[in-house]
Amino acid sequence: MTTTPENLEPEIGEAEVARPDTPPAETEDLSAEEEAQTALLRDIVEAIDGGREARLRTLVESLHSADLADLIGLMDAHHRIALVEVLRADLDPEVLTELEGAALEQVIGVLEPGEIAEAVCKLEIDDAVDVLEELEASERQQVLEQVPGEERMAIEAGLAYPEDSAGRLMQRDLIAVPPFWSVGQTLEYLQKEDDLPNDFWEIFVVDPHYKPIGTMPLSWVMRATSEQKMSDLMTSEQTLIPVALDQEEVAYLFRQYNLVSAAVVDKSERLVGMITVDDIVDVIDEEAGEDILALAGVSEGDVNISVRSISRTRFGWLLLNLLTAIMASLVIAMFGASIEKLVALAVLMPIVASMGGNAATQTMTVAVRALATRELTAVNTFRVLGKELAVSIMNGTVLAIIMGVIAALWFSNQALGMVIAAAMVINMMVAGLSGILVPVALERLDIDPAVASTVFVTTITDIIGFLAFLGLAALFLI
């Protein structure tokens, strides 16, 4: 629950949640850890297949929730469902927060609405929202009907915020005190109040309208004298996060200002929650994973989803790639007569296109990451573009000389070597330019550059590579 003095009690609260088990110490030998996990998974599967429930419970009862979630994610659907059927009421609710995608859907699909309601009541509001958003609307309503009023209001408020927004990330349990309180009053309040957040690193100071006017790290409170006023000690410089802000922007603020926690405010600038760095770590991991998948034209990285779902999500990008490949083939077709006269062109032209594509991919990957971390902005775009162009010319020249010599010796044709060398330099330069300009242009058009850059960049380098090589060959060799 948002813990605050009675005269500043918020409208919505959350029940105190249980602290998860202490995570195990890190193991230095990762290979040994993997072997132990494999052996444990094998024992669990054998216990499930043998119907030995007592043995199964013994194997999993001492596991940390994160470790159990990892094992559940590694199982096939049959054993995953069987395990949950055995544990059911004894399943640690924290396990649900560690699962994602198809594995989470399958686990909560086994549980009854009442069991899910009991589990989410033990979770923090942001974690409860993450679990319930995996349910269909009708199933979610059945679960919410069995959640006590106060918790239900908080969860419904969280679900009302846009997906991937600060409202979905925030916790409603925090400490807020008025500015006229002394440090002694604050400490006494913290000592006597039973319903405190499990973890917090700072105390928010709010005015009578519940608007944050300052903050104090706990270390400051512990070192201050009891007579000092909170208003005298607090820092008014704080990072306030709008409740509708995208989670990627929130992660940027935490990284930019080295935040451990931050206040979340609504449109009226009233304090409605708090985001802590542990939630941001998950966001950074999620966003990085999405960008990596998007660069390959894949929208789903969950190994537990069905073949049909995987096929459906990938087909669109493959179809687009097919269309762009046809465009490149049309360029080749324009020089069909030249290729018939000099077969060496057919042998060498894939080299020009592939070198350009690889160089563009290198530049594009750096550009997409720089855009995501805001290292590449309108201020330094032309400087970065110039640097990448210089790198492309240097690498292109060296590689062109190497390939030119190889081609000249291979086909005993010095002119052919010079043509392929010139074509490689041209395509490498285009690769450097497109690797920067395409992601930047997509960003300006509010299109995710991680999703769309690859198709456009590879198409450009393929077309320019074929056009430069075959065009120069038609001019100077045929």
C-alpha positions as CSV (number, residue, x, y, z in Angstrom):
1,M,0.0,0.0,0.0
2,T,1.1,3.6,-0.5
3,T,2.2,4.3,3.0
4,T,1.5,7.9,4.0
5,P,0.2,9.8,7.0
6,E,-3.6,9.8,7.5
7,N,-4.0,13.4,6.3
8,L,-2.4,12.5,3.0
9,E,-4.0,9.0,2.4
10,P,-4.1,8.1,-1.3
11,E,-7.2,6.7,-3.0
12,I,-5.9,3.3,-4.0
13,G,-3.6,1.0,-2.1
14,E,-2.0,-2.4,-2.2
15,A,-1.7,-5.1,0.5
16,E,1.7,-5.9,1.8
17,V,3.4,-8.6,-0.3
18,A,5.6,-11.4,0.8
19,R,9.4,-11.2,0.3
20,P,10.6,-13.8,-2.1
21,D,13.1,-16.4,-1.1
22,T,16.7,-15.2,-1.0
23,P,18.3,-16.0,-4.4
24,P,21.2,-18.5,-4.4
25,A,24.8,-17.4,-4.6
26,E,26.3,-17.1,-8.0
27,T,28.1,-20.2,-9.2
28,E,31.5,-19.5,-10.7
29,D,31.5,-22.7,-12.8
30,L,28.6,-22.0,-15.3
31,S,29.1,-25.4,-17.0
32,A,28.7,-27.2,-13.7
33,E,25.6,-25.2,-13.0
34,E,24.1,-26.1,-16.4
35,E,24.9,-29.8,-15.8
36,A,23.2,-29.6,-12.4
37,Q,20.1,-27.9,-14.0
38,T,20.0,-30.6,-16.7
39,A,20.2,-33.4,-14.1
40,L,17.5,-31.8,-11.9
41,L,15.2,-31.3,-14.9
42,R,15.7,-35.0,-15.8
43,D,14.8,-36.0,-12.3
44,I,11.7,-33.8,-12.3
45,V,10.5,-35.3,-15.7
46,E,11.1,-38.8,-14.4
47,A,9.1,-38.1,-11.3
48,I,6.3,-36.7,-13.3
49,D,6.3,-39.7,-15.7
50,G,6.4,-42.1,-12.8
51,G,3.6,-40.4,-10.9
52,R,5.7,-39.9,-7.8
53,E,4.2,-36.7,-6.4
54,A,6.1,-36.8,-3.1
55,R,9.4,-37.1,-4.9
56,L,8.4,-34.3,-7.3
57,R,7.5,-32.0,-4.4
58,T,10.9,-32.8,-2.7
59,L,12.8,-31.8,-5.8
60,V,11.2,-28.4,-6.3
61,E,10.3,-27.3,-2.7
62,S,13.7,-25.7,-2.0
63,L,14.1,-24.0,-5.4
64,H,14.1,-20.3,-5.8
65,S,11.1,-19.0,-7.8
66,A,13.4,-17.8,-10.6
67,D,15.1,-21.2,-10.9
68,L,11.8,-23.1,-10.9
69,A,10.5,-20.8,-13.6
70,D,13.6,-21.5,-15.7
71,L,12.9,-25.3,-15.3
72,I,9.3,-24.8,-16.2
73,G,10.3,-22.9,-19.3
74,L,12.6,-25.7,-20.4
75,M,9.9,-28.4,-20.2
76,D,7.6,-29.4,-22.9
77,A,3.9,-28.5,-22.6
78,H,2.9,-31.9,-21.3
79,H,5.3,-32.0,-18.3
80,R,4.8,-28.3,-17.6
81,I,1.1,-28.7,-17.2
82,A,1.6,-31.9,-15.2
83,L,3.9,-30.1,-12.8
84,V,1.5,-27.3,-12.2
85,E,-1.3,-29.8,-11.6
86,V,0.7,-31.4,-8.8
87,L,1.8,-28.1,-7.2
88,R,-1.3,-25.9,-7.7
89,A,-2.0,-24.2,-4.4
90,D,1.7,-24.7,-3.3
91,L,3.0,-23.0,-6.4
92,D,4.9,-19.8,-5.4
93,P,3.1,-16.8,-7.0
94,E,6.5,-15.3,-7.7
95,V,7.1,-18.1,-10.3
96,L,4.3,-16.5,-12.4
97,T,6.3,-13.2,-12.5
98,E,9.3,-15.0,-13.8
99,L,7.5,-16.8,-16.6
100,E,6.5,-15.2,-19.9
101,G,4.9,-15.8,-23.2
102,A,3.5,-19.2,-24.0
103,A,4.9,-20.8,-20.8
104,L,3.0,-18.3,-18.6
105,E,-0.2,-18.8,-20.7
106,Q,0.0,-22.5,-20.2
107,V,0.6,-22.3,-16.5
108,I,-2.2,-19.9,-15.7
109,G,-4.4,-21.9,-18.0
110,V,-4.1,-24.9,-15.6
111,L,-5.1,-22.8,-12.6
112,E,-8.7,-22.0,-11.6
113,P,-9.8,-18.3,-11.4
114,G,-9.9,-18.5,-7.6
115,E,-6.3,-19.9,-7.5
116,I,-5.1,-17.1,-9.8
117,A,-6.9,-14.5,-7.7
118,E,-5.2,-15.8,-4.6
119,A,-1.8,-15.8,-6.3
120,V,-2.1,-12.2,-7.6
121,C,-3.2,-10.9,-4.2
122,K,0.3,-11.9,-3.0
123,L,2.1,-10.1,-5.7
124,E,3.0,-6.4,-6.1
125,I,0.5,-4.6,-8.3
126,D,2.8,-4.2,-11.3
127,D,3.5,-8.0,-11.2
128,A,-0.1,-8.8,-10.8
129,V,-0.9,-6.7,-13.9
130,D,1.7,-8.5,-15.9
131,V,0.2,-11.8,-15.0
132,L,-3.4,-10.9,-15.6
133,E,-2.8,-9.2,-19.0
134,E,-2.0,-12.6,-20.4
135,L,-5.6,-13.7,-19.8
136,E,-8.5,-13.2,-22.2
137,A,-10.8,-10.4,-21.1
138,S,-13.6,-12.7,-19.9
139,E,-11.1,-14.9,-17.9
140,R,-9.5,-11.8,-16.4
141,Q,-12.9,-10.5,-15.2
142,Q,-13.6,-13.8,-13.5
143,V,-10.3,-13.6,-11.7
144,L,-10.8,-9.9,-10.7
145,E,-14.3,-10.7,-9.3
146,Q,-12.6,-12.9,-6.7
147,V,-9.9,-10.3,-5.8
148,P,-10.7,-8.2,-2.7
149,G,-11.9,-4.7,-3.4
150,E,-8.8,-2.6,-2.6
151,E,-6.5,-4.8,-4.6
152,R,-9.0,-5.1,-7.4
153,M,-9.2,-1.4,-7.8
154,A,-5.4,-1.0,-7.9
155,I,-5.0,-3.8,-10.5
156,E,-7.8,-2.5,-12.7
157,A,-6.2,1.0,-12.5
158,G,-2.9,-0.6,-13.6
159,L,-4.6,-2.5,-16.5
160,A,-6.2,0.8,-17.6
161,Y,-2.8,2.3,-18.5
162,P,-1.4,1.7,-22.0
163,E,0.7,-1.4,-22.4
164,D,4.5,-0.8,-22.0
165,S,3.8,2.5,-20.2
166,A,5.1,3.7,-16.8
167,G,1.7,3.1,-15.3
168,R,2.1,-0.6,-16.0
169,L,5.6,-0.6,-14.4
170,M,5.0,1.4,-11.3
171,Q,4.4,0.1,-7.8
172,R,1.8,1.8,-5.7
173,D,3.5,1.0,-2.4
174,L,5.7,3.9,-1.4
175,I,6.4,6.2,1.5
176,A,5.2,9.8,1.3
177,V,5.3,12.3,4.2
178,P,4.4,16.1,4.5
179,P,7.3,18.6,4.5
180,F,6.6,19.9,8.0
181,W,7.4,16.6,9.6
182,S,10.7,16.2,11.4
183,V,13.1,13.4,10.8
184,G,12.1,12.0,14.2
185,Q,8.4,11.9,13.3
186,T,9.3,10.2,10.0
187,L,11.4,7.5,11.7
188,E,8.8,7.0,14.4
189,Y,6.1,6.6,11.7
190,L,8.3,4.1,9.8
191,Q,8.9,2.1,13.0
192,K,5.3,1.9,14.0
193,E,3.6,1.5,10.7
194,D,2.8,-2.2,9.9
195,D,1.9,-1.8,6.2
196,L,5.1,-0.7,4.7
197,P,6.5,-1.5,1.2
198,N,8.9,-4.4,1.2
199,D,11.7,-2.4,-0.5
200,F,12.2,1.3,-0.8
201,W,15.2,3.6,-1.1
202,E,13.8,7.0,-0.7
203,I,11.0,8.9,1.0
204,F,8.9,11.3,-1.1
205,V,7.8,14.6,0.3
206,V,4.4,15.8,-0.9
207,D,2.3,18.9,-0.5
208,P,-1.4,18.8,0.7
209,H,-2.5,18.1,-2.9
210,Y,-0.3,15.0,-2.9
211,K,2.1,16.5,-5.4
212,P,5.8,15.6,-4.9
213,I,7.9,18.5,-4.0
214,G,11.1,16.7,-2.9
215,T,12.7,13.4,-2.0
216,M,15.1,12.1,0.6
217,P,17.3,9.0,0.3
218,L,17.0,6.7,3.3
219,S,20.7,7.3,4.0
220,W,20.0,11.0,4.5
221,V,17.2,10.2,7.0
222,M,19.4,7.9,9.0
223,R,22.2,10.4,9.3
224,A,20.1,13.4,10.1
225,T,19.2,14.6,13.6
226,S,15.6,14.0,14.8
227,E,14.8,17.7,15.1
228,Q,15.5,18.6,11.5
229,K,12.6,19.2,9.2
230,M,12.0,17.1,6.1
231,S,11.6,20.3,4.1
232,D,15.1,21.5,5.1
233,L,16.8,18.3,4.2
234,M,15.0,17.1,1.1
235,T,16.2,17.8,-2.4
236,S,13.7,19.4,-4.7
237,E,15.6,18.2,-7.8
238,Q,13.9,14.9,-8.8
239,T,13.0,13.1,-11.9
240,L,9.2,12.9,-12.2
241,I,7.9,10.3,-14.7
242,P,4.5,10.8,-16.4
243,V,2.3,7.8,-15.9
244,A,1.7,7.4,-19.7
245,L,5.4,7.6,-20.6
246,D,6.7,4.7,-22.7
247,Q,8.8,2.2,-20.8
248,E,11.7,2.6,-23.2
249,E,11.7,6.3,-22.3
250,V,11.5,5.5,-18.6
251,A,14.6,3.2,-19.0
252,Y,16.4,6.0,-20.7
253,L,15.8,8.3,-17.8
254,F,17.0,5.8,-15.3
255,R,20.1,5.2,-17.3
256,Q,20.7,8.8,-18.0
257,Y,20.4,10.0,-14.4
258,N,21.6,6.8,-12.6
259,L,18.2,6.5,-10.8
260,V,17.4,3.8,-8.2
261,S,13.8,4.8,-8.0
262,A,11.6,7.6,-9.3
263,A,8.2,9.1,-8.6
264,V,5.4,8.5,-11.1
265,V,2.8,11.3,-11.5
266,D,-0.5,11.6,-13.3
267,K,-1.7,14.5,-15.5
268,S,-2.4,16.6,-12.5
269,E,1.1,15.9,-11.2
270,R,-0.2,14.0,-8.3
271,L,2.0,11.2,-7.0
272,V,0.5,7.9,-8.1
273,G,3.3,5.4,-7.8
274,M,7.0,4.6,-7.9
275,I,9.3,2.8,-10.3
276,T,12.4,1.0,-9.0
277,V,15.5,0.0,-10.8
278,D,14.7,-3.8,-10.6
279,D,11.7,-3.2,-12.9
280,I,13.9,-1.2,-15.3
281,V,16.4,-4.0,-15.6
282,D,13.6,-6.2,-16.9
283,V,12.6,-3.4,-19.4
284,I,16.1,-3.0,-20.7
285,D,16.4,-6.8,-21.2
286,E,13.0,-6.9,-22.9
287,E,13.7,-4.0,-25.2
288,A,17.2,-5.2,-26.2
289,G,15.7,-8.6,-27.0
290,E,13.0,-7.1,-29.1
291,D,15.5,-5.0,-31.1
292,I,17.7,-8.1,-31.8
293,L,14.7,-10.1,-33.0
294,A,13.4,-7.1,-35.0
295,L,16.7,-6.7,-36.9
296,A,16.2,-10.3,-38.1
297,G,12.6,-9.7,-39.0
298,V,11.3,-11.9,-36.2
299,S,8.7,-10.5,-33.9
300,E,8.5,-13.4,-31.3
301,G,11.4,-15.1,-29.6
302,D,9.5,-17.4,-27.3
303,V,10.6,-21.0,-27.9
304,N,7.4,-22.3,-26.5
305,I,5.0,-20.9,-29.0
306,S,3.3,-23.1,-31.7
307,V,4.7,-23.8,-35.1
308,R,1.6,-22.0,-36.7
309,S,2.2,-18.9,-34.6
310,I,5.9,-18.8,-35.5
311,S,5.1,-19.3,-39.2
312,R,2.5,-16.5,-39.2
313,T,4.7,-13.9,-37.5
314,R,7.7,-14.6,-39.8
315,F,5.8,-14.9,-43.1
316,G,5.1,-11.2,-43.6
317,W,8.8,-10.3,-43.5
318,L,9.8,-13.2,-45.7
319,L,7.2,-12.1,-48.2
320,L,8.6,-8.6,-48.2
321,N,12.1,-10.0,-48.6
322,L,10.9,-12.0,-51.6
323,L,9.6,-8.9,-53.2
324,T,12.8,-7.0,-52.7
325,A,14.8,-10.0,-54.0
326,I,12.7,-9.8,-57.2
327,M,13.6,-6.1,-57.5
328,A,17.3,-7.0,-57.4
329,S,16.7,-9.8,-59.9
330,L,15.1,-7.3,-62.3
331,V,18.4,-5.3,-62.2
332,I,20.3,-8.5,-63.1
333,A,17.9,-9.2,-65.9
334,M,18.6,-5.8,-67.5
335,F,22.2,-7.0,-68.1
336,G,21.3,-10.5,-69.3
337,A,23.1,-10.0,-72.6
338,S,26.3,-8.8,-70.9
339,I,26.3,-11.8,-68.5
340,E,25.9,-14.2,-71.5
341,K,28.9,-12.7,-73.2
342,L,31.1,-12.8,-70.1
343,V,30.2,-15.6,-67.7
344,A,32.7,-14.3,-65.1
345,L,30.2,-11.6,-64.3
346,A,27.7,-14.2,-63.0
347,V,30.4,-15.7,-60.8
348,L,31.6,-12.4,-59.3
349,M,28.5,-10.3,-58.9
350,P,27.3,-12.0,-55.7
351,I,30.6,-11.0,-54.0
352,V,29.9,-7.3,-54.7
353,A,26.4,-7.5,-53.3
354,S,27.2,-9.6,-50.2
355,M,30.2,-7.4,-49.2
356,G,27.9,-4.3,-49.4
357,G,25.2,-6.1,-47.4
358,N,27.6,-7.2,-44.7
359,A,29.1,-3.7,-44.4
360,A,25.7,-2.1,-44.3
361,T,24.6,-4.5,-41.6
362,Q,27.6,-3.5,-39.4
363,T,26.8,0.2,-39.8
364,M,23.0,-0.3,-39.4
365,T,23.4,-2.3,-36.2
366,V,25.6,0.4,-34.7
367,A,23.1,3.1,-35.8
368,V,20.0,1.3,-34.4
369,R,21.7,0.9,-31.1
370,A,22.9,4.5,-31.0
371,L,19.3,5.7,-31.8
372,A,17.9,3.5,-29.0
373,T,20.5,4.9,-26.5
374,R,20.2,8.5,-27.9
375,E,23.8,8.6,-28.8
376,L,22.8,9.4,-32.4
377,T,20.6,12.5,-32.6
378,A,19.9,15.3,-35.1
379,V,22.9,17.2,-33.6
380,N,25.5,14.7,-34.5
381,T,24.0,12.8,-37.5
382,F,26.2,14.4,-40.1
383,R,29.3,13.9,-38.1
384,V,28.5,10.2,-37.6
385,L,27.6,9.9,-41.2
386,G,30.9,11.4,-42.3
387,K,32.8,9.0,-40.0
388,E,30.9,6.0,-41.4
389,L,31.5,7.1,-44.9
390,A,35.3,7.4,-44.2
391,V,35.3,3.9,-42.7
392,S,33.5,2.6,-45.7
393,I,35.9,4.2,-48.2
394,M,38.9,2.9,-46.3
395,N,37.7,-0.7,-45.9
396,G,36.1,-0.7,-49.4
397,T,39.4,0.4,-51.0
398,V,41.5,-2.2,-49.3
399,L,39.0,-5.0,-50.0
400,A,38.5,-3.8,-53.5
401,I,42.3,-4.0,-54.2
402,I,42.4,-7.5,-52.8
403,M,39.4,-8.7,-54.8
404,G,40.5,-6.9,-57.9
405,V,43.8,-8.7,-57.9
406,I,42.1,-12.1,-57.2
407,A,39.6,-11.5,-60.1
408,A,42.3,-10.4,-62.5
409,L,44.5,-13.5,-61.8
410,W,41.5,-15.8,-61.7
411,F,40.1,-14.9,-65.1
412,S,43.3,-13.5,-66.6
413,N,41.5,-10.2,-67.2
414,Q,43.0,-7.0,-65.6
415,A,40.0,-4.9,-66.8
416,L,37.6,-7.2,-65.0
417,G,39.6,-6.8,-61.8
418,M,39.5,-3.0,-62.1
419,V,35.7,-3.2,-62.7
420,I,34.9,-5.3,-59.7
421,A,37.2,-3.2,-57.5
422,A,35.4,0.0,-58.6
423,A,32.0,-1.6,-58.0
424,M,33.0,-2.7,-54.5
425,V,34.2,0.8,-53.5
426,I,30.9,2.2,-54.8
427,N,28.8,-0.3,-53.0
428,M,30.7,-0.1,-49.7
429,M,30.2,3.7,-49.8
430,V,26.5,3.2,-50.4
431,A,26.4,0.6,-47.6
432,G,27.9,3.1,-45.1
433,L,25.5,5.8,-46.1
434,S,22.4,3.7,-46.1
435,G,23.3,2.0,-42.9
436,I,23.0,5.4,-41.2
437,L,20.5,7.2,-43.3
438,V,17.8,4.5,-43.4
439,P,17.5,4.0,-39.6
440,V,17.6,7.8,-39.1
441,A,14.9,8.4,-41.7
442,L,12.7,5.7,-40.2
443,E,13.2,7.2,-36.8
444,R,12.1,10.6,-38.1
445,L,8.9,8.9,-39.5
446,D,8.1,7.3,-36.2
447,I,8.8,3.8,-37.6
448,D,10.9,1.5,-35.4
449,P,14.3,1.4,-37.2
450,A,15.1,-2.0,-35.6
451,V,12.0,-3.5,-37.4
452,A,12.2,-2.1,-40.9
453,S,15.9,-1.1,-41.5
454,T,17.2,-4.5,-42.5
455,V,14.9,-5.0,-45.5
456,F,15.5,-1.5,-46.9
457,V,19.3,-1.5,-46.4
458,T,19.9,-4.9,-47.9
459,T,17.7,-4.1,-50.9
460,I,19.6,-0.9,-51.5
461,T,23.0,-2.6,-51.3
462,D,21.9,-5.5,-53.5
463,I,20.5,-3.2,-56.2
464,I,23.4,-0.8,-56.2
465,G,25.9,-3.6,-56.1
466,F,24.5,-5.4,-59.1
467,L,23.9,-2.1,-60.9
468,A,27.4,-0.8,-60.3
469,F,29.2,-4.0,-61.2
470,L,27.1,-5.0,-64.2
471,G,26.8,-1.4,-65.5
472,L,30.6,-0.8,-65.3
473,A,31.1,-4.2,-67.0
474,A,28.7,-3.3,-69.8
475,L,30.6,0.0,-70.4
476,F,34.2,-1.2,-70.2
477,L,34.2,-5.0,-70.9
478,I,31.5,-5.8,-73.4
